[in-house]
Amino acid sequence: MSAPPPVDVAVVGGGIVGLAIADALLARHPDLGVVVHDKEPHLAAHGSGRNSGVLHAGFYYSPDSLKARLTRRGNAMLREFCEERGVPVRDTGKVVVTRSVDELPGLEELYRRGQVNGVPLEMVDAAQLRELEPLAQTVERALWSPTTGSADPVAVVEALAARVRQRGGRVEVGSEVRAAGPGWLLTDREHLTVGHLVNAAGLQADVVARWFGVGEEYRMLAFKGLYWYGSWPPGRLRRHVYPVPDPRNPFLGTHLTVAVDGRAKIGPTAIPALWRESYGGLAHASVGEVWDTATLLPRFLTSPHHDARSLIASELPKHLQRRLVAEAARLVPSVRPEDFRTKGRPGIRAQLFDVRAQRLEMDFVVRAGEQSTHILNAVSPGWTSALAMAEHVVDRMDL
Ligand SMILES: Cc1cc2nc3c(=O)[nH]c(=O)nc-3n(C[C@H](O)[C@H](O)[C@H](O)COP(=O)(O)OP(=O)(O)OC[C@H]3O[C@@H](n4cnc5c(N)ncnc54)[C@H](O)[C@@H]3O)c2cc1C
C-alpha cells in the first residue's frame, strides 16, 4: 500500500477556529493542500456548537488584549460572512444592567473600555433602558451595545465548513489525531507527512500543544455552561440582558439572551467540571482527567488572582434550575422558574489555567512551535472572533 501524499497544512479540530484558519489559508494560498481533522462524527459537537450564539461587540476586554483587538473586527467579519452565506443574524443589541450602586464603577469601566476599543456604546438612564428593553431593571444607569447580536452557532460552523470545501480544502470528520510531532501526524486511520500543523483542538488543545513541547505551563480547567429556554412568545425579550461582571474572573455572570429565533434563554453557568467532555451522565468520563482536576482545583482555590471560592460558591447552586432563574430575575424580574423549563445543550468552556502563575488565562493564547501553531485558549468570545483570529494567525504563520 502506498503512503498517503504529504499535506501542506493539517488542522487538528474542526470547530469554528480550525475551520476559520483553514478558510483564511485557502483564501490567501488557493493551491495549498489543507486538511481539517475532527474526531467527532459530525461538526459543532463541542464549544462551537454549544455556545450562546452571541455576536459580542468587544467592549469587555482590556484594551491591550487580543480579545479586544479581534472581537470588534470578528463581529464585523462574522456578520459579513453570514450575509454572504445566507445565515440569519438577529440584531438584538445588548444591555448591561447594575444590581446595586456598588456596580456603577464597574459599569463605568466597561464604558471606558468600549471607548478605547472603538466599540459603539451608550450610557443610558433607567427611562431609556425601559424603552430599549422594558423587561430589564437597573439601578440608575445601564449600558447599551447596539452591535451585539445573535446567530445559530451550528449553522455558522456548517456554512464555514462548506466554504472551506468550496475553496478546495478537505474537512474529515470522525478522524481523531492520536499523536503528532514536527512534520507528521497519526490519526486513527493513517500516518501523514505534514508541512505545518495547526492545533485548534479546543478542550484538548493543551494536550496537542504538549506533543510539541509548547505551553507546558498550562492545564485545561473545564467549566460547564447550563442553559434553560423560556416558554415566552419569541421576541418577548428583545435584547440580551447582562450583569456587570466580576473583573477577576473571565466569565460574564448569569445572563439572559435572545436566540436567533427569538426565544429567551438563561445561562450559561460556569460550574467547574470534573472532566473535559462532561456534558451529561458519565459519558466521556476519564479517570486521568478527574485526577488532573482534583490536583488543579486546590491551586485555583488558593490563587491570589481570583476570588475562586466565591465563584465556586455562587456557581455550584446553579445546578438547580430555580437558583439559576432566581439569579436571572435580578436582571429581568418577570422571569419565573415555571416559564424556563426547557434544558438547552450544555457547553464546556475550555479555560486554560497557568499552573506556575496560579491564574486562569484571561486572553486568547496563540503560540508558535516547530512546524506548528497552537491556539490554546479559544474561550469566549472565540466564536465571534474566529474569523479575525484566523487573519491574525495566518499573518504570523511561517509556511
Ligand atoms: C457555554 C459556552 C458559551 C459560549 N458563548 C459564546 C458566545 O455567546 N459568543 C462567543 O463568541 N463565544 C462563546 N463561547 C466561546 C466559543 O464557543 C469558543 O470560543 C469557540 O467555540 C472555540 O472554538 P474552537 O474551534 O477553538 O473549539 P471547539 O468548537 O471545541 O472545536 C475543537 C474541535 O477539536 C476537535 N478535536 C479535539 N481533539 C481532537 C483530536 N485529537 N483530533 C481531532 N479532532 C479533535 C473536537 O472534536 C472539536 O470539534 C462560549 C463557550 C461556551 C462553552
The ligand as an SDF file (V2000), in Angstrom:
LIG
                    3D

 53 58  0  0  0  0  0  0  0  0999 V2000
  -21.1560   27.6500   27.3400 C   0  0  0  0  0  0  0  0  0  0  0  0
  -20.4090   28.4780   26.3530 C   0  0  0  0  0  0  0  0  0  0  0  0
  -20.9640   29.6780   25.8710 C   0  0  0  0  0  0  0  0  0  0  0  0
  -20.2570   30.4540   24.9610 C   0  0  0  0  0  0  0  0  0  0  0  0
  -20.8740   31.5590   24.4270 N   0  0  0  0  0  0  0  0  0  0  0  0
  -20.2320   32.2500   23.4540 C   0  0  0  0  0  0  0  0  0  0  0  0
  -20.8930   33.3240   22.7820 C   0  0  0  0  0  0  0  0  0  0  0  0
  -22.0680   33.5870   23.0000 O   0  0  0  0  0  0  0  0  0  0  0  0
  -20.1890   34.0340   21.8550 N   0  0  0  0  0  0  0  0  0  0  0  0
  -18.8910   33.7500   21.5510 C   0  0  0  0  0  0  0  0  0  0  0  0
  -18.3010   34.4540   20.7520 O   0  0  0  0  0  0  0  0  0  0  0  0
  -18.2550   32.6950   22.1480 N   0  0  0  0  0  0  0  0  0  0  0  0
  -18.9010   31.9450   23.0530 C   0  0  0  0  0  0  0  0  0  0  0  0
  -18.2940   30.8660   23.6310 N   0  0  0  0  0  0  0  0  0  0  0  0
  -16.9260   30.5250   23.2400 C   0  0  0  0  0  0  0  0  0  0  0  0
  -16.8800   29.7870   21.9210 C   0  0  0  0  0  0  0  0  0  0  0  0
  -17.8240   28.7480   21.8830 O   0  0  0  0  0  0  0  0  0  0  0  0
  -15.4720   29.2370   21.7180 C   0  0  0  0  0  0  0  0  0  0  0  0
  -14.5510   30.2980   21.8450 O   0  0  0  0  0  0  0  0  0  0  0  0
  -15.2740   28.6170   20.3490 C   0  0  0  0  0  0  0  0  0  0  0  0
  -16.3030   27.7210   20.0410 O   0  0  0  0  0  0  0  0  0  0  0  0
  -13.9330   27.9080   20.2930 C   0  0  0  0  0  0  0  0  0  0  0  0
  -13.8610   27.2320   19.0760 O   0  0  0  0  0  0  0  0  0  0  0  0
  -12.7890   26.1020   18.8430 P   0  0  0  0  0  0  0  0  0  0  0  0
  -12.8450   25.7880   17.3900 O   0  0  0  0  0  0  0  0  0  0  0  0
  -11.4860   26.5210   19.4100 O   0  0  0  0  0  0  0  0  0  0  0  0
  -13.2470   24.8950   19.7670 O   0  0  0  0  0  0  0  0  0  0  0  0
  -14.2740   23.6460   19.5390 P   0  0  0  0  0  0  0  0  0  0  0  0
  -15.5550   24.0640   18.9730 O   0  0  0  0  0  0  0  0  0  0  0  0
  -14.2800   22.9340   20.8410 O   0  0  0  0  0  0  0  0  0  0  0  0
  -13.5280   22.7880   18.4730 O   0  0  0  0  0  0  0  0  0  0  0  0
  -12.4440   21.9640   18.7540 C   0  0  0  0  0  0  0  0  0  0  0  0
  -12.6290   20.7110   17.9340 C   0  0  0  0  0  0  0  0  0  0  0  0
  -11.4570   19.9230   18.0510 O   0  0  0  0  0  0  0  0  0  0  0  0
  -11.8340   18.5780   17.9450 C   0  0  0  0  0  0  0  0  0  0  0  0
  -10.7320   17.7830   18.4960 N   0  0  0  0  0  0  0  0  0  0  0  0
  -10.2300   17.8010   19.7520 C   0  0  0  0  0  0  0  0  0  0  0  0
   -9.2070   16.9460   19.8650 N   0  0  0  0  0  0  0  0  0  0  0  0
   -9.0480   16.3660   18.6410 C   0  0  0  0  0  0  0  0  0  0  0  0
   -8.1530   15.3900   18.1220 C   0  0  0  0  0  0  0  0  0  0  0  0
   -7.1910   14.8350   18.8840 N   0  0  0  0  0  0  0  0  0  0  0  0
   -8.2800   15.0150   16.8210 N   0  0  0  0  0  0  0  0  0  0  0  0
   -9.2470   15.5730   16.0300 C   0  0  0  0  0  0  0  0  0  0  0  0
  -10.1220   16.4860   16.4910 N   0  0  0  0  0  0  0  0  0  0  0  0
  -10.0100   16.8920   17.7640 C   0  0  0  0  0  0  0  0  0  0  0  0
  -13.1450   18.4940   18.7090 C   0  0  0  0  0  0  0  0  0  0  0  0
  -13.9250   17.4090   18.2970 O   0  0  0  0  0  0  0  0  0  0  0  0
  -13.7800   19.8500   18.3910 C   0  0  0  0  0  0  0  0  0  0  0  0
  -14.7520   19.7650   17.3640 O   0  0  0  0  0  0  0  0  0  0  0  0
  -18.9640   30.0570   24.5410 C   0  0  0  0  0  0  0  0  0  0  0  0
  -18.4300   28.8550   25.0120 C   0  0  0  0  0  0  0  0  0  0  0  0
  -19.1480   28.0670   25.8830 C   0  0  0  0  0  0  0  0  0  0  0  0
  -18.5720   26.7460   26.3150 C   0  0  0  0  0  0  0  0  0  0  0  0
  1  2  1  0
  2  3  1  0
  2 52  2  0
  3  4  2  0
  4  5  1  0
  4 50  1  0
  5  6  2  0
  6  7  1  0
  6 13  1  0
  7  8  2  0
  7  9  1  0
  9 10  1  0
 10 11  2  0
 10 12  1  0
 12 13  2  0
 13 14  1  0
 14 15  1  0
 14 50  1  0
 15 16  1  0
 16 17  1  0
 16 18  1  0
 18 19  1  0
 18 20  1  0
 20 21  1  0
 20 22  1  0
 22 23  1  0
 23 24  1  0
 24 25  2  0
 24 26  1  0
 24 27  1  0
 27 28  1  0
 28 29  2  0
 28 30  1  0
 28 31  1  0
 31 32  1  0
 32 33  1  0
 33 34  1  0
 33 48  1  0
 34 35  1  0
 35 36  1  0
 35 46  1  0
 36 37  1  0
 36 45  1  0
 37 38  2  0
 38 39  1  0
 39 40  1  0
 39 45  2  0
 40 41  1  0
 40 42  2  0
 42 43  1  0
 43 44  2  0
 44 45  1  0
 46 47  1  0
 46 48  1  0
 48 49  1  0
 50 51  2  0
 51 52  1  0
 52 53  1  0
M  END
$$$$
